[in-house]
Amino acid sequence: MSSPYQTRRRIEFRDTDAAGIMHFSAFFTYMEQAEHEMLRSVGLSVMQPDGESTIGWPRVSATCDYKSAVRFEDIIDIAVSILHLGSKSVRYRHEFRVADRLVAVGEITVVCCRIDARHQIASIEIPAATRERLARHTV
Ligand SMILES: CC(C)(COP(=O)(O)OP(=O)(O)OC[C@H]1O[C@@H](n2cnc3c(N)ncnc32)[C@H](O)[C@@H]1OP(=O)(O)O)[C@@H](O)C(=O)NCCC(=O)NCCSC(=O)c1cc(O)c2ccccc2c1O
């Protein structure tokens, strides 16, 4: 049975703005960190060595809807789920909650790529073993 990956952060001072609320850009950092953490939790890495090269996940789309302000030292719960596990791409949904109040929803699409020693990237099909692990959080 698949379910979202859950993680939690306390809002850092550097992530807030002059209005005292979490800056819009910080949500993207939290989404990226939560995704990388989710990958580690299923035994993967966002930079997975594969022979002479590395399998990584460049982003092709990123959005976030902001519903309610988040403040310094708030505890934020982040639920990461996979909305679409494609041939080469993965679309993540991130739901941010403070004390059960939905404060933001973000989506990020990443593409499975082979990254060579010269940092050239080329998309590849998601390997079967990786797909199997990601399926644990596909809703
Ligand atoms: C990534 C690309 C090389 C892919 O180009 P390509 O032409 O091979 O891709 P396709 O068009 O065939 O599509 C493959 C697959 O992706 C879906 N897709 C493509 N574009 C979009 C889109 N805009 N929105 C949604 N989906 C899209 C498409 O439908 C296909 O899906 P299937 O599942 O059906 O196969 C090329 O696009 C490229 O080079 N783009 C630029 C990437 C970039 O510079 N991004 C900005 C920064 S990346 C970044 O910040 C980053 C963060 C990390 O955390 C990383 C972690 C690990 C490694 C790298 C990281 C990283 O770079």
The ligand as a MOL file (V3000), in Angstrom:
LIG
                    3D

  0  0  0     0  0            999 V3000
M  V30 BEGIN CTAB
M  V30 COUNTS 62 66 0 0 0
M  V30 BEGIN ATOM
M  V30 1 C 16.0170 17.0940 -18.6240 0
M  V30 2 C 16.1470 17.2080 -20.1490 0
M  V30 3 C 17.5110 16.6940 -20.6150 0
M  V30 4 C 15.0680 16.3180 -20.7650 0
M  V30 5 O 15.0640 16.5580 -22.1510 0
M  V30 6 P 14.4970 15.4470 -23.1590 0
M  V30 7 O 14.3540 16.1100 -24.4820 0
M  V30 8 O 15.3280 14.2100 -23.1100 0
M  V30 9 O 13.1040 15.1350 -22.4850 0
M  V30 10 P 11.7190 14.7870 -23.1660 0
M  V30 11 O 11.1110 15.9630 -23.7950 0
M  V30 12 O 11.8810 13.5330 -23.9780 0
M  V30 13 O 10.8190 14.4520 -21.8830 0
M  V30 14 C 11.1820 13.4010 -20.9980 0
M  V30 15 C 10.0960 13.2770 -19.9640 0
M  V30 16 O 9.9780 14.5180 -19.2270 0
M  V30 17 C 8.6600 15.0730 -19.3720 0
M  V30 18 N 8.8020 16.5300 -19.4520 0
M  V30 19 C 9.6910 17.2100 -20.1830 0
M  V30 20 N 9.5300 18.5340 -19.9940 0
M  V30 21 C 8.5140 18.6850 -19.1260 0
M  V30 22 C 7.8660 19.8050 -18.5190 0
M  V30 23 N 8.2580 21.0430 -18.7630 0
M  V30 24 N 6.8530 19.5680 -17.6580 0
M  V30 25 C 6.4470 18.3070 -17.3690 0
M  V30 26 N 7.0350 17.2010 -17.9000 0
M  V30 27 C 8.0310 17.4020 -18.7750 0
M  V30 28 C 8.1090 14.4550 -20.6580 0
M  V30 29 O 6.7070 14.4770 -20.6320 0
M  V30 30 C 8.7050 13.0550 -20.5620 0
M  V30 31 O 7.9600 12.3390 -19.5870 0
M  V30 32 P 7.7540 10.7280 -19.6390 0
M  V30 33 O 7.5430 10.3210 -18.2250 0
M  V30 34 O 6.5690 10.5010 -20.5140 0
M  V30 35 O 8.9890 10.0960 -20.1970 0
M  V30 36 C 15.9200 18.6700 -20.6430 0
M  V30 37 O 14.5530 18.9800 -20.4880 0
M  V30 38 C 16.7720 19.6710 -19.8910 0
M  V30 39 O 17.9890 19.6230 -19.9570 0
M  V30 40 N 16.1150 20.5850 -19.1920 0
M  V30 41 C 16.7880 21.5890 -18.3800 0
M  V30 42 C 16.9630 21.0690 -16.9480 0
M  V30 43 C 17.4090 22.2050 -16.0430 0
M  V30 44 O 18.3640 22.8760 -16.3350 0
M  V30 45 N 16.6510 22.4100 -14.9350 0
M  V30 46 C 16.8940 23.4800 -14.0110 0
M  V30 47 C 17.7740 23.1200 -12.8200 0
M  V30 48 S 17.9360 21.4270 -12.4430 0
M  V30 49 C 18.1980 21.3910 -10.7320 0
M  V30 50 O 17.9850 22.3670 -10.0660 0
M  V30 51 C 18.6180 20.1390 -10.1180 0
M  V30 52 C 18.1580 19.8960 -8.8310 0
M  V30 53 C 18.4430 18.6970 -8.2060 0
M  V30 54 O 17.9650 18.4620 -6.9640 0
M  V30 55 C 19.2310 17.7130 -8.8580 0
M  V30 56 C 19.5320 16.4960 -8.2620 0
M  V30 57 C 20.2970 15.5420 -8.9520 0
M  V30 58 C 20.7760 15.8020 -10.2190 0
M  V30 59 C 20.5090 17.0090 -10.8340 0
M  V30 60 C 19.7290 17.9760 -10.1590 0
M  V30 61 C 19.4130 19.2190 -10.7720 0
M  V30 62 O 19.9300 19.4750 -12.0000 0
M  V30 END ATOM
M  V30 BEGIN BOND
M  V30 1 1 1 2
M  V30 2 1 2 3
M  V30 3 1 2 4
M  V30 4 1 2 36
M  V30 5 1 4 5
M  V30 6 1 5 6
M  V30 7 2 6 7
M  V30 8 1 6 8
M  V30 9 1 6 9
M  V30 10 1 9 10
M  V30 11 2 10 11
M  V30 12 1 10 12
M  V30 13 1 10 13
M  V30 14 1 13 14
M  V30 15 1 14 15
M  V30 16 1 15 16
M  V30 17 1 15 30
M  V30 18 1 16 17
M  V30 19 1 17 18
M  V30 20 1 17 28
M  V30 21 1 18 19
M  V30 22 1 18 27
M  V30 23 2 19 20
M  V30 24 1 20 21
M  V30 25 1 21 22
M  V30 26 2 21 27
M  V30 27 1 22 23
M  V30 28 2 22 24
M  V30 29 1 24 25
M  V30 30 2 25 26
M  V30 31 1 26 27
M  V30 32 1 28 29
M  V30 33 1 28 30
M  V30 34 1 30 31
M  V30 35 1 31 32
M  V30 36 2 32 33
M  V30 37 1 32 34
M  V30 38 1 32 35
M  V30 39 1 36 37
M  V30 40 1 36 38
M  V30 41 2 38 39
M  V30 42 1 38 40
M  V30 43 1 40 41
M  V30 44 1 41 42
M  V30 45 1 42 43
M  V30 46 2 43 44
M  V30 47 1 43 45
M  V30 48 1 45 46
M  V30 49 1 46 47
M  V30 50 1 47 48
M  V30 51 1 48 49
M  V30 52 2 49 50
M  V30 53 1 49 51
M  V30 54 1 51 52
M  V30 55 2 51 61
M  V30 56 2 52 53
M  V30 57 1 53 54
M  V30 58 1 53 55
M  V30 59 1 55 56
M  V30 60 2 55 60
M  V30 61 2 56 57
M  V30 62 1 57 58
M  V30 63 2 58 59
M  V30 64 1 59 60
M  V30 65 1 60 61
M  V30 66 1 61 62
M  V30 END BOND
M  V30 END CTAB
M  END
